[in-house]
Amino acid sequence: MKFKTFIWFVGPSLFLMVLFIAAPLASVFLGSFRITQPVVQQIEVETCSAGFLAQTCTTELQTVPLIDEETGDIVTTTEWVGFLSYDRVLEPARAWAAITALDYNALMQIDFWSALRFTLMFTLVTLPLVIGVGLAIALAVNSAARSLRGPIIFISLLPFIITPVIGSLSIYWLFVGDGILTRGIEAWLDRDIAMFAQGWTIELLMLFYRVWHVAPFAFVIFYAGLQTVNQDTLESAIIDGASRFDRLRYVVIPHLMPLIIFIALIHLMDAYRVFDEIVGFRAEAHVTSLQYLTFDFLRPDDAGNRAFSRASASSMLTMLGIVVLLIPLLRRTWRDHKGSSH
Amino acid sequence: MSDTPRAMRQPMGLKIGTAAFLAFWCLLAAFPIVWITLMSFKSPVDAFAANPFDVILGPVTRDRGNGLSALDLALGLTVLFFTIRQAFTWLPRKVSAWSPAGQVWAGWIIGVMAYAVGFIFVFFLVLPAILGVLNPILGPLGTPLIGLTTEHYQTIWVERGFYNNFINSLIVTGGTVTISLTVGTLAGYGLARSGSNIAFWLLIMALVFRALPHSVLLAGYLPVFVNSAEILRPWLGENAPTLYGQPLAVIAVLVSINQPFTIWMLRSFFQNIPNELDEAARVDGCTHFQAFRWVIMPVMWPGVITTGLFSFLLAYNDYLITALLLDGSNQTMVPAIAGFFNRETTTTDQVVAVAAAVSIIAPLFVLVMVFQRQIVSGLTAGAVKG
């Protein structure tokens, strides 16, 4: 294909990606080094209270934003502040003090570090679980009777297609205060349980939810891969006396390896952006993730201002994290690509 | 199963273990969804009852006069069963028989709409009327057995104006899927048929973009979108729009965010179509674009449908982007439900929010039912070789 034709085909998609992904990325990068804030001025205001015979008047200095007389908008200035926003998000001094004092709780008091801890824990714990559960379901369905496979696949797909916020809400409703499962556990253990009163139970539910939500996707991919396992290899393995487990380990798993890498890659990207669960489980008071941190900065506060520069800084840090996590997998993809092309 | 070699057959213990595991998984997968669906049809006392049987049977709801008798259940289930069966046998035959050649898709749209209207008419108007006459006559068969009320659905859809959010969701989702696929198929085809280094690096770039947390991008959009009227004024004059809160702007954002995944997926589908096909078309005098439009696209539908389903899921299910880029007046369903749920405190309001959540799942349910084969075979063809 000629280069010109290629550009005609790819152009629209490329244009959209540059305009809505690359350009915002660049502006976030710049924005993280700048702070825009309203210009303020101090004016003397005299307030007088109504009084008989004599009014009591007080004069005080008030800080008010400067307003442009022509447009009526608040005048703002944008300053280049270097790493100030990063400093405010990371709070290195406080974090270092906590680390040197070996005070874990103090470190977790800083929003960023506690969000980082949860995000990493969430990503790394769910990854093997999703692959394991997905593979187990795929193997089980593959050995089930043909007539049962359709309905089982249908039921299995439900957790995957369900809206994440709604899915986590549906599990939340089972466990919240007087939810049916909480009552069940309470009756069984004969003690009061409040699943949403402390951080770790919420984290447990979020982990459960994510595995429940993504394992079906892994299952469908693995199930598709299992259909293409070479039957001749399997049969020769049987003749050589390989046990069921040996066949799984030396024939099936190596065959599925590219798919396992694929799932790992996709899951790593998605789990690292954990967000919907926090909304669904209303966990923000106890646990937050890196993406939630940025979302929180971007929401207008009581005065209607959004903390853009801090949001930019925290999102750049979030991005740095995903790049670090992806490096091993990207290197492997790169090696495979080079290996396959030679 | 008799043709399976003996060595491949499973021992009894393993069979039982597998079956138990699958049964457990199916229970786990379906339970939360089934349970909130049950809750949404009960009055609050039943929905949050301590005894699971109260939630299933709904005695309080029944005593308030909202219930289904054995006859209701039998007739309702029969109608449902035949509706679903006819949808898969009778409807496709009629659609292909009645629609003009080359416009089967239009036939499907009209056919499905007519079928849905017919079902609603029969199930919600004709059936209750007949049962209203029959139930009092039949005595024990006609007395309510299970409590069931649709009042929460009426509250949410009619009184709270949830249909506005539904329409917004339709606009955003429809727009995203259409544009995403149009732009994506072009790019996917270009990338699949070009062996150049640029194509490879574009794909790697797309992979990195796929990994970006969406909040990173949102931090970039928001200032621009909020101030867009001022930024665009030099070019567009006084009519410059504020992009913040515009469904169109959200569609553009969702399409772009979705592009990396779309082009990766469509590219692997196009790679499965032999190159000789478009070469033959080119020999016959087609340009690249004509070959793409008239020769390749007709055999690409399975791939397009699978990719479209994923675009649909992304746009329909999105919370983060729609919550931040749309204002209250044109919110889509997901942020609206999250909003309902955060605001409301009484148990009635909670059940109303549950009803809203169940309504949002219903279309997804139908989607999987219709396209299940496509999802599985599509992923087999696409992702496995990707």
Interface residues (C-beta under 8 A of the other chain):
Chain A: M1 F3 T5 F6 W8 F9 V10 P12 S13 L14 L16 M17 L19 F20 I21 A22 A23 P24 L25 A26 S27 V28 G31 A136 I137 A140 V141 S143 A144 A145 G150 I152 I153 F154 I155 S156 L157 L158 P159 I161 I162 T163 P164 V165 I166 G167 L169 S170 I171 W173 L174 D178 G179 I180 R183 G184 W212 P216 V220 I221 Y223 A224 G225 Q227 T228 L234 E235 I238 R244 L259 F262 M269 Y272 R273 F275 D276 V279 G280 R282 L290 Q291 T294 F295 F297 L298 R299 R306 F308 A311 S312 S315 M316 T318 M319 I322 V323 L326 L330 H337
Chain B: M1 P5 A7 M8 Q10 L14 K15 T18 A19 F21 L22 W25 C26 L28 A29 A30 P32 I33 W35 I36 M39 F48 A50 P52 V55 V183 G184 L186 A187 Y189 G190 L191 R193 S194 S196 I198 A199 F200 L202 M205 A206 L207 V208 F209 R210 A211 L212 P213 H214 S215 V216 L217 L218 A219 G220 Y221 L222 P223 V224 A252 V253 V255 S256 I257 Q259 P260 I263 H288 F289 F292 L313 Y316 N317 Y319 L320 L324 V334 I337 A338 F341 N342 V354 A357 I360 I361 L364 F365 L367 V368 M369 Q372 I375 V376 S377 L379 T380 A383 V384 G386
